[in-house]
Amino acid sequence: MKAVKFIVIALVLIGVGVFFMFNYRQDLKRRQQEEAAALASARQTAGLSLQAIESAVASAAEAETAARERKQKAAQAVQSITGRPFSRRPEKKYLSAPRAPRPAARPAEEKKADEAPKTKEEAELPPGMLTKEQIERMRAAQMKAKGAEKPKEKPPEPAPQTGPLVPEDLAPEKAAPAASPRVVHKEPEIVILARSVVMEAEDVIANADRLRNLREEATTVANQAMAAIESRTAASHAKRLQGMQAVAAAVRAEIEEALTRTNEPYEKTLTMKQTHAETMALRKKQQERLLKEEELRQQTQRELGQVGTMHNRAREHLKTYSYGQALTETREAAEALQTPAAQKAAAVIIESYERMQGLQEFLIQRINARRFRWGWGHGPAAKDVIGASETALQITGQAIPWDQVPLPQMLRLLRHYVDDKNLDRRERAQQQLALAIFLIENGLNDPAESLVRTMRDQYPTMHDDMDRLLPF
């Protein structure tokens, strides 16, 4: 019976042990599964935090690139506009007005000399005590100060002072001269804007570098979390990574805000640089234009001088009525002219010579068509002008070369044939214009001016030609 009882007890104990062993194994399996899940969750959390930090670093790298570019361009804008390198420190320039010199202290001897001698009553008073007369004067001074707003009246002549002087510490203090203000010269706007861009850009760069350092540390912690075999250790690393992630997010926000703050000043610096470049380009074009105008003016003056020289040289041919030779030399010299003004002046001279040559040809033609009785000389010695050629004038019994025909005689012949009433009106107008040029070239300005006045009245359609070829 005892054996059966012992067996039963043994079986019960065995069953209880088996039960507890089964439960222990189930609990151990459950705890192992929970540990594995917690470890996997901690590792996943660590990985996500590291990815977030990596994303913040990538975004910061892009912002850093933009910040470096803006910093460089802002400094270049300062260099371009001011001509000086960019300085991070503000340039303070002060102009101080010279301070008024302080009045020199009065020597003790002068003070003593100004003091009136004390009376017997003043001498007997204790130090600091005033006489009745001094107190009354002080009260009068206070009443006068209170009534300062009233119209000032001329004070009565003070009575001679017999009491002691008012102590210096009771006399009203004189206002000290005001210090000379300092005038601060404000920096150029481009420098202020560029400094704002640079400072913000440097903050972006510094924070981007801070994020890179944080990533290195986070990578080490993440590796430790992945290598941990206990969930508690991995969770500790994951929690630390989450704190790093929060720091990275805050730094990333600071970077974005700093880069955003550079937008307005950066755009202004670019606009000012572009405006300055356009202004400088326009100024350069204006300078180039002015330089070209000055060069053209100087060249025009030189060539006008050349025109005057060739005109003076041609006068020798004009004196001998050798208009063809004068035309040949003038045309050759005019080919080297390049400025419009000189070319125009040379064209006027050439046209004048051509008209005088045409006037000579007209004279030859008219003489050969109708002789000029007693047209050569005066009085009993007068002879008929019977013919003419390109080389000489034919008079009765003699041929006179053109270069030997006196100017008065030539002028007489020209007036005789140009003033012929039988001439066509248009022909007479053209020859009278040539005659006016002839008179001017030979120094006969008064007759020429009289002729021109008559022509302006008779031939209004020729005003343009007269304005172009004649000086009046």
C-alpha positions, 0 to 999 in steps of 0.5 A, spaced: 500 500 500 505 504 501 508 502 495 502 504 491 502 511 494 509 512 493 508 511 486 502 515 485 506 521 489 512 520 484 507 520 478 504 526 480 510 529 482 513 527 475 506 530 472 507 537 475 515 537 473 513 535 466 507 541 466 512 546 469 518 544 464 513 545 458 510 552 461 518 554 462 519 552 455 513 555 452 515 562 456 522 561 454 520 561 446 515 566 447 521 571 451 526 569 445 521 571 440 519 577 443 527 579 444 528 577 437 522 582 435 524 587 439 531 587 437 529 587 429 524 593 431 530 597 434 535 595 428 529 598 424 528 604 428 536 605 428 536 604 420 530 609 419 533 614 423 540 613 419 536 614 413 533 620 415 540 623 417 543 621 410 537 625 407 538 631 411 546 631 409 544 630 402 539 636 402 544 640 406 549 638 401 545 641 395 544 647 400 551 648 401 553 648 394 547 654 392 550 657 398 557 657 396 555 659 389 551 665 392 557 667 397 562 667 391 557 671 386 556 676 392 563 677 393 564 678 385 559 683 385 562 687 390 569 687 387 565 689 380 562 695 383 566 698 388 573 695 385 575 693 392 575 686 394 570 684 399 571 684 406 567 681 412 568 686 417 564 693 416 569 698 414 567 704 419 570 711 416 569 717 421 570 724 420 571 728 427 570 735 427 576 739 431 574 740 438 573 747 441 579 748 446 578 748 453 579 755 456 585 756 460 585 756 467 586 763 470 592 763 475 591 764 482 594 771 482 588 774 477 583 771 481 586 774 487 586 781 484 579 781 481 577 780 489 574 786 492 577 787 499 573 784 505 570 789 509 570 789 517 563 786 517 565 780 512 572 779 515 568 777 522 563 772 519 565 765 520 567 761 514 561 759 509 556 765 512 553 770 508 552 778 509 545 780 509 547 784 502 549 778 499 543 774 501 539 779 498 543 779 491 542 772 491 534 772 492 534 778 486 538 773 482 533 767 483 527 772 482 530 774 475 531 767 473 524 765 474 522 771 470 526 770 464 520 769 460 518 776 460 521 781 456 528 783 458 529 790 461 535 793 461 538 792 468 540 798 473 547 799 474 549 795 480 551 798 486 558 798 488 559 791 492 562 792 499 560 785 502 564 779 501 564 775 494 559 770 493 563 763 493 564 760 487 560 753 489 554 758 489 555 761 482 551 758 476 555 753 473 557 754 465 555 749 460 560 745 458 561 746 450 558 740 446 562 735 444 563 735 436 558 729 433 562 724 429 559 723 422 559 716 420 560 714 412 555 709 411 558 703 407 555 702 399 549 698 399 552 693 395 557 691 401 551 691 406 547 686 401 553 682 400 555 681 407 548 679 409 549 674 403 556 671 405 554 671 413 548 667 412 552 662 406 557 661 411 552 659 417 549 654 411 556 651 410 558 651 417 551 647 419 552 642 413 559 641 416 556 639 422 551 635 419 556 631 416 560 630 422 553 628 425 552 623 420 559 619 421 557 619 429 550 616 427 553 611 422 558 608 428 552 608 433 547 605 427 553 599 426 553 598 433 545 597 433 546 592 428 551 588 431 548 588 438 545 581 440 540 584 445 534 588 444 536 593 450 542 595 447 540 596 440 534 600 443 539 604 447 543 605 440 536 606 436 534 612 442 540 615 441 540 615 433 533 618 434 536 624 438 541 625 433 535 625 427 531 630 431 538 634 431 539 633 424 532 635 422 533 642 426 540 643 423 536 642 416 531 647 418 536 652 420 540 651 413 533 652 409 531 658 413 538 661 412 538 659 405 531 663 404 534 669 408 539 670 402 534 670 397 532 677 397 539 680 398 542 675 393 537 677 388 539 685 389 546 684 389 545 680 382 540 686 380 545 691 382 551 688 378 547 687 372 545 694 372 552 696 374 555 692 368 550 695 363 551 702 366 559 701 365 558 698 358 553 704 356 559 709 359 564 705 355 560 706 349 559 713 350 567 714 352 568 710 345 563 715 341 566 721 344 573 719 343 571 717 336 568 724 335 574 727 338 578 723 333 574 725 327 574 732 330 581 733 330 582 729 323 577 734 320 581 740 322 587 737 319 583 735 313 580 742 313 587 745 313 589 741 307 583 743 303 585 750 305 592 749 303 591 746 296 586 752 295 592 757 296 596 753 292 591 753 286 590 761 287 597 761 283 593 758 277 587 762 278 591 768 277 593 766 270 586 763 269 589 756 268 583 753 271 584 746 268 591 745 272 587 748 278 582 743 277 587 737 276 591 738 282 585 739 287 582 733 285 588 729 286 589 732 293 581 731 294 582 723 293 586 723 300 580 726 304 576 722 309 572 726 313 565 728 310 566 736 312 573 736 308 570 732 302 564 737 302 569 743 302 573 740 297 567 739 293 565 746 293 572 748 291 572 744 285 565 746 283 567 753 284 573 752 279 569 748 274 564 754 274 570 759 273 572 754 267 565 754 264 565 761 265 572 762 261 569 757 255 563 761 255 567 767 254 571 764 248 565 762 245 561 769 245 567 772 243 568 768 237 561 769 235 561 776 236 567 781 237 567 786 242 569 793 238 574 797 242 574 792 248 581 792 249 584 798 252 581 805 252 581 811 248 585 812 242 589 806 243 583 801 244 582 795 240 577 790 238 577 783 241 576 779 235 577 772 237 579 767 243 582 760 244 584 756 250 591 759 250 590 766 248 586 772 246 586 775 239 585 783 239 586 787 232 593 785 230 595 781 236 594 775 240 595 776 248 596 769 252 591 768 257 596 769 263 598 776 260 591 779 260 590 784 266 584 782 271 581 789 270 581 787 262 578 780 264 573 783 268 571 788 263 570 782 258 566 778 262 561 783 264 560 785 257 558 778 255 555 776 261 550 782 262 548 781 254 540 782 254 540 777 249 542 771 253 537 766 255 535 767 263 537 761 265 544 761 262 545 769 264 543 766 271 549 761 271 554 765 268 553 771 273 554 766 279 560 764 276 562 771 275 560 772 283 565 766 284 570 769 280 570 776 283 571 773 290 577 768 288 580 775 286 579 779 292 573 783 289 568 782 295 564 788 295 562 787 287 561 780 288 556 782 294 553 787 290 552 782 284 549 776 289 544 781 292 541 782 285 541 775 283 537 773 290 532 778 288 532 776 280 533 768 281 530 765 287 530 758 285 538 759 285 538 760 293 541 753 294 547 754 289 548 761 292 548 758 299 553 752 298 558 756 293 558 763 296 560 766 303 554 771 303 
